Amino acid sequence: MKTINQFIAENGARLPNYLNSQKTFRGMYIVISEAPLTLEEWRIADKAIFDFQNESDNGIYTVNF
């Protein structure tokens, strides 16, 4: 396994760096199902999407950036 310094020495610094890289993204969520979703399943999907795109820290590291 390489260290970050070895990686940078071989490949150069990241361009753009974290200061200049893209910070805003657009995405589309798609639900694929063999059968139409129930109202409860849509509610769960909507909540998962809301949690995932939430910009604030809700304390659960797996649900947002």
N, CA, C and O atoms as a Maestro MAE file, in Angstrom:
{
 s_m_m2io_version
 :::
 2.0.0
}

f_m_ct {
 s_m_title
 :::
 protein
 m_atom[260] {
  # First column is atom index #
  i_m_mmod_type
  r_m_x_coord
  r_m_y_coord
  r_m_z_coord
  i_m_residue_number
  s_m_chain_name
  s_m_pdb_residue_name
  s_m_pdb_atom_name
  i_m_atomic_number
  :::
  1 25 0.841 -1.178 0.000 1 A "MET " " N  " 7
  2 3 0.000 0.000 0.000 1 A "MET " " CA " 6
  3 2 0.885 1.240 0.000 1 A "MET " " C  " 6
  4 15 1.885 1.306 0.714 1 A "MET " " O  " 8
  5 25 0.503 2.214 -0.807 2 A "LYS " " N  " 7
  6 3 1.277 3.443 -0.931 2 A "LYS " " CA " 6
  7 2 0.782 4.498 0.056 2 A "LYS " " C  " 6
  8 15 -0.388 4.533 0.436 2 A "LYS " " O  " 8
  9 25 1.707 5.341 0.446 3 A "THR " " N  " 7
  10 3 1.320 6.489 1.261 3 A "THR " " CA " 6
  11 2 0.795 7.577 0.325 3 A "THR " " C  " 6
  12 15 1.009 7.516 -0.885 3 A "THR " " O  " 8
  13 25 0.121 8.550 0.878 4 A "ILE " " N  " 7
  14 3 -0.384 9.659 0.071 4 A "ILE " " CA " 6
  15 2 0.771 10.421 -0.571 4 A "ILE " " C  " 6
  16 15 0.651 10.889 -1.703 4 A "ILE " " O  " 8
  17 25 1.887 10.548 0.143 5 A "ASN " " N  " 7
  18 3 3.049 11.255 -0.411 5 A "ASN " " CA " 6
  19 2 3.640 10.497 -1.604 5 A "ASN " " C  " 6
  20 15 4.070 11.119 -2.575 5 A "ASN " " O  " 8
  21 25 3.664 9.174 -1.540 6 A "GLN " " N  " 7
  22 3 4.136 8.381 -2.671 6 A "GLN " " CA " 6
  23 2 3.195 8.530 -3.872 6 A "GLN " " C  " 6
  24 15 3.643 8.660 -5.011 6 A "GLN " " O  " 8
  25 25 1.915 8.509 -3.605 7 A "PHE " " N  " 7
  26 3 0.924 8.668 -4.668 7 A "PHE " " CA " 6
  27 2 1.087 10.012 -5.368 7 A "PHE " " C  " 6
  28 15 1.076 10.082 -6.597 7 A "PHE " " O  " 8
  29 25 1.239 11.082 -4.582 8 A "ILE " " N  " 7
  30 3 1.408 12.420 -5.142 8 A "ILE " " CA " 6
  31 2 2.712 12.510 -5.925 8 A "ILE " " C  " 6
  32 15 2.751 13.123 -6.992 8 A "ILE " " O  " 8
  33 25 3.779 11.907 -5.408 9 A "ALA " " N  " 7
  34 3 5.066 11.929 -6.101 9 A "ALA " " CA " 6
  35 2 4.961 11.245 -7.471 9 A "ALA " " C  " 6
  36 15 5.588 11.692 -8.431 9 A "ALA " " O  " 8
  37 25 4.180 10.174 -7.568 10 A "GLU " " N  " 7
  38 3 4.043 9.432 -8.826 10 A "GLU " " CA " 6
  39 2 3.033 10.070 -9.783 10 A "GLU " " C  " 6
  40 15 3.220 10.034 -11.000 10 A "GLU " " O  " 8
  41 25 1.964 10.654 -9.235 11 A "ASN " " N  " 7
  42 3 0.856 11.111 -10.069 11 A "ASN " " CA " 6
  43 2 0.659 12.618 -10.096 11 A "ASN " " C  " 6
  44 15 -0.116 13.131 -10.903 11 A "ASN " " O  " 8
  45 25 1.351 13.323 -9.225 12 A "GLY " " N  " 7
  46 3 1.171 14.764 -9.133 12 A "GLY " " CA " 6
  47 2 0.012 15.111 -8.205 12 A "GLY " " C  " 6
  48 15 -0.766 14.250 -7.794 12 A "GLY " " O  " 8
  49 25 -0.075 16.387 -7.894 13 A "ALA " " N  " 7
  50 3 -1.145 16.858 -7.011 13 A "ALA " " CA " 6
  51 2 -2.477 16.805 -7.737 13 A "ALA " " C  " 6
  52 15 -2.524 16.864 -8.966 13 A "ALA " " O  " 8
  53 25 -3.533 16.696 -6.999 14 A "ARG " " N  " 7
  54 3 -4.867 16.649 -7.582 14 A "ARG " " CA " 6
  55 2 -5.209 17.992 -8.232 14 A "ARG " " C  " 6
  56 15 -5.023 19.052 -7.634 14 A "ARG " " O  " 8
  57 25 -5.707 17.925 -9.454 15 A "LEU " " N  " 7
  58 3 -6.160 19.116 -10.160 15 A "LEU " " CA " 6
  59 2 -7.570 18.866 -10.675 15 A "LEU " " C  " 6
  60 15 -7.765 17.896 -11.407 15 A "LEU " " O  " 8
  61 25 -8.531 19.655 -10.349 16 A "PRO " " N  " 7
  62 3 -8.417 20.784 -9.437 16 A "PRO " " CA " 6
  63 2 -8.293 20.287 -7.996 16 A "PRO " " C  " 6
  64 15 -8.738 19.185 -7.676 16 A "PRO " " O  " 8
  65 25 -7.698 21.085 -7.148 17 A "ASN " " N  " 7
  66 3 -7.565 20.700 -5.747 17 A "ASN " " CA " 6
  67 2 -8.904 20.893 -5.029 17 A "ASN " " C  " 6
  68 15 -9.877 21.357 -5.624 17 A "ASN " " O  " 8
  69 25 -8.940 20.539 -3.772 18 A "TYR " " N  " 7
  70 3 -10.203 20.602 -3.030 18 A "TYR " " CA " 6
  71 2 -10.748 22.025 -2.912 18 A "TYR " " C  " 6
  72 15 -11.951 22.215 -2.736 18 A "TYR " " O  " 8
  73 25 -9.874 23.017 -3.008 19 A "LEU " " N  " 7
  74 3 -10.340 24.400 -2.919 19 A "LEU " " CA " 6
  75 2 -11.059 24.834 -4.195 19 A "LEU " " C  " 6
  76 15 -12.002 25.624 -4.143 19 A "LEU " " O  " 8
  77 25 -10.610 24.315 -5.341 20 A "ASN " " N  " 7
  78 3 -11.137 24.756 -6.628 20 A "ASN " " CA " 6
  79 2 -12.062 23.742 -7.300 20 A "ASN " " C  " 6
  80 15 -12.538 23.981 -8.410 20 A "ASN " " O  " 8
  81 25 -12.316 22.633 -6.651 21 A "SER " " N  " 7
  82 3 -13.143 21.603 -7.276 21 A "SER " " CA " 6
  83 2 -14.630 21.931 -7.164 21 A "SER " " C  " 6
  84 15 -15.039 22.792 -6.385 21 A "SER " " O  " 8
  85 25 -15.416 21.229 -7.955 22 A "GLN " " N  " 7
  86 3 -16.870 21.426 -7.972 22 A "GLN " " CA " 6
  87 2 -17.459 21.114 -6.599 22 A "GLN " " C  " 6
  88 15 -17.111 20.111 -5.976 22 A "GLN " " O  " 8
  89 25 -18.350 21.979 -6.139 23 A "LYS " " N  " 7
  90 3 -18.970 21.797 -4.821 23 A "LYS " " CA " 6
  91 2 -20.486 21.593 -4.916 23 A "LYS " " C  " 6
  92 15 -21.118 21.135 -3.964 23 A "LYS " " O  " 8
  93 25 -21.055 21.934 -6.058 24 A "THR " " N  " 7
  94 3 -22.491 21.821 -6.227 24 A "THR " " CA " 6
  95 2 -22.772 20.795 -7.323 24 A "THR " " C  " 6
  96 15 -22.191 20.850 -8.406 24 A "THR " " O  " 8
  97 25 -23.662 19.873 -7.027 25 A "PHE " " N  " 7
  98 3 -23.984 18.806 -7.963 25 A "PHE " " CA " 6
  99 2 -25.486 18.713 -8.145 25 A "PHE " " C  " 6
  100 15 -26.259 19.084 -7.262 25 A "PHE " " O  " 8
  101 25 -25.880 18.218 -9.288 26 A "ARG " " N  " 7
  102 3 -27.286 17.934 -9.550 26 A "ARG " " CA " 6
  103 2 -27.404 16.443 -9.789 26 A "ARG " " C  " 6
  104 15 -26.511 15.827 -10.371 26 A "ARG " " O  " 8
  105 25 -28.485 15.873 -9.347 27 A "GLY " " N  " 7
  106 3 -28.687 14.445 -9.534 27 A "GLY " " CA " 6
  107 2 -30.153 14.126 -9.701 27 A "GLY " " C  " 6
  108 15 -31.026 14.954 -9.442 27 A "GLY " " O  " 8
  109 25 -30.401 12.923 -10.133 28 A "MET " " N  " 7
  110 3 -31.764 12.459 -10.293 28 A "MET " " CA " 6
  111 2 -31.860 11.091 -9.635 28 A "MET " " C  " 6
  112 15 -30.999 10.233 -9.827 28 A "MET " " O  " 8
  113 25 -32.888 10.906 -8.879 29 A "TYR " " N  " 7
  114 3 -33.118 9.634 -8.208 29 A "TYR " " CA " 6
  115 2 -34.134 8.835 -9.003 29 A "TYR " " C  " 6
  116 15 -35.135 9.375 -9.473 29 A "TYR " " O  " 8
  117 25 -33.867 7.548 -9.148 30 A "ILE " " N  " 7
  118 3 -34.761 6.665 -9.883 30 A "ILE " " CA " 6
  119 2 -35.097 5.484 -8.986 30 A "ILE " " C  " 6
  120 15 -34.211 4.872 -8.390 30 A "ILE " " O  " 8
  121 25 -36.359 5.174 -8.897 31 A "VAL " " N  " 7
  122 3 -36.805 3.998 -8.151 31 A "VAL " " CA " 6
  123 2 -37.194 2.936 -9.169 31 A "VAL " " C  " 6
  124 15 -38.056 3.164 -10.018 31 A "VAL " " O  " 8
  125 25 -36.558 1.783 -9.079 32 A "ILE " " N  " 7
  126 3 -36.865 0.670 -9.978 32 A "ILE " " CA " 6
  127 2 -37.516 -0.426 -9.144 32 A "ILE " " C  " 6
  128 15 -36.978 -0.865 -8.128 32 A "ILE " " O  " 8
  129 25 -38.666 -0.847 -9.594 33 A "SER " " N  " 7
  130 3 -39.427 -1.838 -8.841 33 A "SER " " CA " 6
  131 2 -40.182 -2.740 -9.807 33 A "SER " " C  " 6
  132 15 -40.627 -2.297 -10.866 33 A "SER " " O  " 8
  133 25 -40.322 -4.006 -9.436 34 A "GLU " " N  " 7
  134 3 -41.087 -4.938 -10.265 34 A "GLU " " CA " 6
  135 2 -42.579 -4.666 -10.183 34 A "GLU " " C  " 6
  136 15 -43.330 -5.057 -11.076 34 A "GLU " " O  " 8
  137 25 -43.013 -4.006 -9.130 35 A "ALA " " N  " 7
  138 3 -44.429 -3.692 -8.941 35 A "ALA " " CA " 6
  139 2 -44.541 -2.234 -8.499 35 A "ALA " " C  " 6
  140 15 -43.594 -1.691 -7.930 35 A "ALA " " O  " 8
  141 25 -45.674 -1.598 -8.751 36 A "PRO " " N  " 7
  142 3 -45.850 -0.220 -8.272 36 A "PRO " " CA " 6
  143 2 -45.634 -0.132 -6.759 36 A "PRO " " C  " 6
  144 15 -46.021 -1.029 -6.010 36 A "PRO " " O  " 8
  145 25 -45.017 0.954 -6.333 37 A "LEU " " N  " 7
  146 3 -44.768 1.135 -4.910 37 A "LEU " " CA " 6
  147 2 -46.062 1.495 -4.191 37 A "LEU " " C  " 6
  148 15 -46.939 2.169 -4.731 37 A "LEU " " O  " 8
  149 25 -46.146 1.024 -2.965 38 A "THR " " N  " 7
  150 3 -47.267 1.426 -2.124 38 A "THR " " CA " 6
  151 2 -47.014 2.841 -1.628 38 A "THR " " C  " 6
  152 15 -45.904 3.356 -1.764 38 A "THR " " O  " 8
  153 25 -48.006 3.459 -1.067 39 A "LEU " " N  " 7
  154 3 -47.845 4.802 -0.508 39 A "LEU " " CA " 6
  155 2 -46.774 4.804 0.581 39 A "LEU " " C  " 6
  156 15 -45.986 5.746 0.665 39 A "LEU " " O  " 8
  157 25 -46.734 3.781 1.403 40 A "GLU " " N  " 7
  158 3 -45.716 3.687 2.457 40 A "GLU " " CA " 6
  159 2 -44.325 3.530 1.866 40 A "GLU " " C  " 6
  160 15 -43.379 4.131 2.374 40 A "GLU " " O  " 8
  161 25 -44.172 2.746 0.814 41 A "GLU " " N  " 7
  162 3 -42.867 2.587 0.166 41 A "GLU " " CA " 6
  163 2 -42.400 3.904 -0.464 41 A "GLU " " C  " 6
  164 15 -41.211 4.218 -0.425 41 A "GLU " " O  " 8
  165 25 -43.325 4.674 -1.043 42 A "TRP " " N  " 7
  166 3 -42.978 5.996 -1.575 42 A "TRP " " CA " 6
  167 2 -42.546 6.929 -0.448 42 A "TRP " " C  " 6
  168 15 -41.612 7.713 -0.614 42 A "TRP " " O  " 8
  169 25 -43.213 6.847 0.685 43 A "ARG " " N  " 7
  170 3 -42.852 7.682 1.832 43 A "ARG " " CA " 6
  171 2 -41.432 7.367 2.284 43 A "ARG " " C  " 6
  172 15 -40.649 8.277 2.554 43 A "ARG " " O  " 8
  173 25 -41.103 6.099 2.365 44 A "ILE " " N  " 7
  174 3 -39.761 5.674 2.779 44 A "ILE " " CA " 6
  175 2 -38.717 6.155 1.769 44 A "ILE " " C  " 6
  176 15 -37.661 6.654 2.159 44 A "ILE " " O  " 8
  177 25 -39.008 6.006 0.474 45 A "ALA " " N  " 7
  178 3 -38.076 6.459 -0.561 45 A "ALA " " CA " 6
  179 2 -37.885 7.976 -0.493 45 A "ALA " " C  " 6
  180 15 -36.757 8.462 -0.572 45 A "ALA " " O  " 8
  181 25 -38.973 8.717 -0.349 46 A "ASP " " N  " 7
  182 3 -38.881 10.177 -0.240 46 A "ASP " " CA " 6
  183 2 -38.046 10.596 0.963 46 A "ASP " " C  " 6
  184 15 -37.249 11.528 0.860 46 A "ASP " " O  " 8
  185 25 -38.211 9.932 2.095 47 A "LYS " " N  " 7
  186 3 -37.452 10.253 3.308 47 A "LYS " " CA " 6
  187 2 -35.966 9.954 3.101 47 A "LYS " " C  " 6
  188 15 -35.111 10.736 3.515 47 A "LYS " " O  " 8
  189 25 -35.661 8.826 2.462 48 A "ALA " " N  " 7
  190 3 -34.266 8.456 2.211 48 A "ALA " " CA " 6
  191 2 -33.597 9.485 1.303 48 A "ALA " " C  " 6
  192 15 -32.449 9.865 1.536 48 A "ALA " " O  " 8
  193 25 -34.307 9.937 0.271 49 A "ILE " " N  " 7
  194 3 -33.763 10.946 -0.636 49 A "ILE " " CA " 6
  195 2 -33.562 12.266 0.088 49 A "ILE " " C  " 6
  196 15 -32.533 12.919 -0.086 49 A "ILE " " O  " 8
  197 25 -34.526 12.661 0.890 50 A "PHE " " N  " 7
  198 3 -34.403 13.898 1.659 50 A "PHE " " CA " 6
  199 2 -33.193 13.839 2.585 50 A "PHE " " C  " 6
  200 15 -32.400 14.779 2.637 50 A "PHE " " O  " 8
  201 25 -33.051 12.733 3.316 51 A "ASP " " N  " 7
  202 3 -31.922 12.589 4.236 51 A "ASP " " CA " 6
  203 2 -30.595 12.611 3.493 51 A "ASP " " C  " 6
  204 15 -29.628 13.199 3.977 51 A "ASP " " O  " 8
  205 25 -30.534 11.979 2.324 52 A "PHE " " N  " 7
  206 3 -29.294 11.898 1.572 52 A "PHE " " CA " 6
  207 2 -28.841 13.260 1.075 52 A "PHE " " C  " 6
  208 15 -27.644 13.549 1.086 52 A "PHE " " O  " 8
  209 25 -29.767 14.101 0.640 53 A "GLN " " N  " 7
  210 3 -29.394 15.403 0.080 53 A "GLN " " CA " 6
  211 2 -29.308 16.519 1.105 53 A "GLN " " C  " 6
  212 15 -28.922 17.640 0.774 53 A "GLN " " O  " 8
  213 25 -29.659 16.225 2.328 54 A "ASN " " N  " 7
  214 3 -29.643 17.229 3.387 54 A "ASN " " CA " 6
  215 2 -28.227 17.755 3.600 54 A "ASN " " C  " 6
  216 15 -27.294 16.970 3.771 54 A "ASN " " O  " 8
  217 25 -28.062 19.058 3.591 55 A "GLU " " N  " 7
  218 3 -26.731 19.661 3.739 55 A "GLU " " CA " 6
  219 2 -26.288 19.801 5.187 55 A "GLU " " C  " 6
  220 15 -25.113 20.057 5.447 55 A "GLU " " O  " 8
  221 25 -27.195 19.640 6.125 56 A "SER " " N  " 7
  222 3 -26.812 19.774 7.530 56 A "SER " " CA " 6
  223 2 -26.366 18.434 8.094 56 A "SER " " C  " 6
  224 15 -26.673 17.385 7.528 56 A "SER " " O  " 8
  225 25 -25.659 18.465 9.182 57 A "ASP " " N  " 7
  226 3 -25.173 17.254 9.834 57 A "ASP " " CA " 6
  227 2 -26.241 16.778 10.818 57 A "ASP " " C  " 6
  228 15 -26.531 17.434 11.818 57 A "ASP " " O  " 8
  229 25 -26.810 15.625 10.505 58 A "ASN " " N  " 7
  230 3 -27.824 15.079 11.406 58 A "ASN " " CA " 6
  231 2 -27.234 14.038 12.349 58 A "ASN " " C  " 6
  232 15 -27.969 13.398 13.101 58 A "ASN " " O  " 8
  233 25 -25.916 13.863 12.319 59 A "GLY " " N  " 7
  234 3 -25.256 12.941 13.223 59 A "GLY " " CA " 6
  235 2 -25.177 11.514 12.710 59 A "GLY " " C  " 6
  236 15 -24.558 10.665 13.351 59 A "GLY " " O  " 8
  237 25 -25.792 11.235 11.570 60 A "ILE " " N  " 7
  238 3 -25.739 9.900 10.996 60 A "ILE " " CA " 6
  239 2 -24.911 9.993 9.724 60 A "ILE " " C  " 6
  240 15 -25.387 10.505 8.710 60 A "ILE " " O  " 8
  241 25 -23.681 9.506 9.768 61 A "TYR " " N  " 7
  242 3 -22.732 9.731 8.681 61 A "TYR " " CA " 6
  243 2 -23.123 9.024 7.382 61 A "TYR " " C  " 6
  244 15 -22.602 9.382 6.326 61 A "TYR " " O  " 8
  245 25 -24.010 8.045 7.419 62 A "THR " " N  " 7
  246 3 -24.334 7.287 6.219 62 A "THR " " CA " 6
  247 2 -25.449 7.907 5.387 62 A "THR " " C  " 6
  248 15 -25.737 7.396 4.304 62 A "THR " " O  " 8
  249 25 -26.085 8.972 5.833 63 A "VAL " " N  " 7
  250 3 -27.253 9.466 5.107 63 A "VAL " " CA " 6
  251 2 -27.061 10.788 4.380 63 A "VAL " " C  " 6
  252 15 -27.971 11.222 3.674 63 A "VAL " " O  " 8
  253 25 -25.929 11.439 4.520 64 A "ASN " " N  " 7
  254 3 -25.711 12.665 3.751 64 A "ASN " " CA " 6
  255 2 -24.227 12.945 3.606 64 A "ASN " " C  " 6
  256 15 -23.377 12.279 4.197 64 A "ASN " " O  " 8
  257 25 -23.946 13.967 2.788 65 A "PHE " " N  " 7
  258 3 -22.559 14.348 2.562 65 A "PHE " " CA " 6
  259 2 -22.073 15.270 3.646 65 A "PHE " " C  " 6
  260 15 -20.919 15.698 3.620 65 A "PHE " " O  " 8
  :::
 }
 m_bond[259] {
  # First column is bond index #
  i_m_from
  i_m_to
  i_m_order
  :::
  1 1 2 1
  2 2 3 1
  3 3 4 2
  4 3 5 1
  5 5 6 1
  6 6 7 1
  7 7 8 2
  8 7 9 1
  9 9 10 1
  10 10 11 1
  11 11 12 2
  12 11 13 1
  13 13 14 1
  14 14 15 1
  15 15 16 2
  16 15 17 1
  17 17 18 1
  18 18 19 1
  19 19 20 2
  20 19 21 1
  21 21 22 1
  22 22 23 1
  23 23 24 2
  24 23 25 1
  25 25 26 1
  26 26 27 1
  27 27 28 2
  28 27 29 1
  29 29 30 1
  30 30 31 1
  31 31 32 2
  32 31 33 1
  33 33 34 1
  34 34 35 1
  35 35 36 2
  36 35 37 1
  37 37 38 1
  38 38 39 1
  39 39 40 2
  40 39 41 1
  41 41 42 1
  42 42 43 1
  43 43 44 2
  44 43 45 1
  45 45 46 1
  46 46 47 1
  47 47 48 2
  48 47 49 1
  49 49 50 1
  50 50 51 1
  51 51 52 2
  52 51 53 1
  53 53 54 1
  54 54 55 1
  55 55 56 2
  56 55 57 1
  57 57 58 1
  58 58 59 1
  59 59 60 2
  60 59 61 1
  61 61 62 1
  62 62 63 1
  63 63 64 2
  64 63 65 1
  65 65 66 1
  66 66 67 1
  67 67 68 2
  68 67 69 1
  69 69 70 1
  70 70 71 1
  71 71 72 2
  72 71 73 1
  73 73 74 1
  74 74 75 1
  75 75 76 2
  76 75 77 1
  77 77 78 1
  78 78 79 1
  79 79 80 2
  80 79 81 1
  81 81 82 1
  82 82 83 1
  83 83 84 2
  84 83 85 1
  85 85 86 1
  86 86 87 1
  87 87 88 2
  88 87 89 1
  89 89 90 1
  90 90 91 1
  91 91 92 2
  92 91 93 1
  93 93 94 1
  94 94 95 1
  95 95 96 2
  96 95 97 1
  97 97 98 1
  98 98 99 1
  99 99 100 2
  100 99 101 1
  101 101 102 1
  102 102 103 1
  103 103 104 2
  104 103 105 1
  105 105 106 1
  106 106 107 1
  107 107 108 2
  108 107 109 1
  109 109 110 1
  110 110 111 1
  111 111 112 2
  112 111 113 1
  113 113 114 1
  114 114 115 1
  115 115 116 2
  116 115 117 1
  117 117 118 1
  118 118 119 1
  119 119 120 2
  120 119 121 1
  121 121 122 1
  122 122 123 1
  123 123 124 2
  124 123 125 1
  125 125 126 1
  126 126 127 1
  127 127 128 2
  128 127 129 1
  129 129 130 1
  130 130 131 1
  131 131 132 2
  132 131 133 1
  133 133 134 1
  134 134 135 1
  135 135 136 2
  136 135 137 1
  137 137 138 1
  138 138 139 1
  139 139 140 2
  140 139 141 1
  141 141 142 1
  142 142 143 1
  143 143 144 2
  144 143 145 1
  145 145 146 1
  146 146 147 1
  147 147 148 2
  148 147 149 1
  149 149 150 1
  150 150 151 1
  151 151 152 2
  152 151 153 1
  153 153 154 1
  154 154 155 1
  155 155 156 2
  156 155 157 1
  157 157 158 1
  158 158 159 1
  159 159 160 2
  160 159 161 1
  161 161 162 1
  162 162 163 1
  163 163 164 2
  164 163 165 1
  165 165 166 1
  166 166 167 1
  167 167 168 2
  168 167 169 1
  169 169 170 1
  170 170 171 1
  171 171 172 2
  172 171 173 1
  173 173 174 1
  174 174 175 1
  175 175 176 2
  176 175 177 1
  177 177 178 1
  178 178 179 1
  179 179 180 2
  180 179 181 1
  181 181 182 1
  182 182 183 1
  183 183 184 2
  184 183 185 1
  185 185 186 1
  186 186 187 1
  187 187 188 2
  188 187 189 1
  189 189 190 1
  190 190 191 1
  191 191 192 2
  192 191 193 1
  193 193 194 1
  194 194 195 1
  195 195 196 2
  196 195 197 1
  197 197 198 1
  198 198 199 1
  199 199 200 2
  200 199 201 1
  201 201 202 1
  202 202 203 1
  203 203 204 2
  204 203 205 1
  205 205 206 1
  206 206 207 1
  207 207 208 2
  208 207 209 1
  209 209 210 1
  210 210 211 1
  211 211 212 2
  212 211 213 1
  213 213 214 1
  214 214 215 1
  215 215 216 2
  216 215 217 1
  217 217 218 1
  218 218 219 1
  219 219 220 2
  220 219 221 1
  221 221 222 1
  222 222 223 1
  223 223 224 2
  224 223 225 1
  225 225 226 1
  226 226 227 1
  227 227 228 2
  228 227 229 1
  229 229 230 1
  230 230 231 1
  231 231 232 2
  232 231 233 1
  233 233 234 1
  234 234 235 1
  235 235 236 2
  236 235 237 1
  237 237 238 1
  238 238 239 1
  239 239 240 2
  240 239 241 1
  241 241 242 1
  242 242 243 1
  243 243 244 2
  244 243 245 1
  245 245 246 1
  246 246 247 1
  247 247 248 2
  248 247 249 1
  249 249 250 1
  250 250 251 1
  251 251 252 2
  252 251 253 1
  253 253 254 1
  254 254 255 1
  255 255 256 2
  256 255 257 1
  257 257 258 1
  258 258 259 1
  259 259 260 2
  :::
 }
}
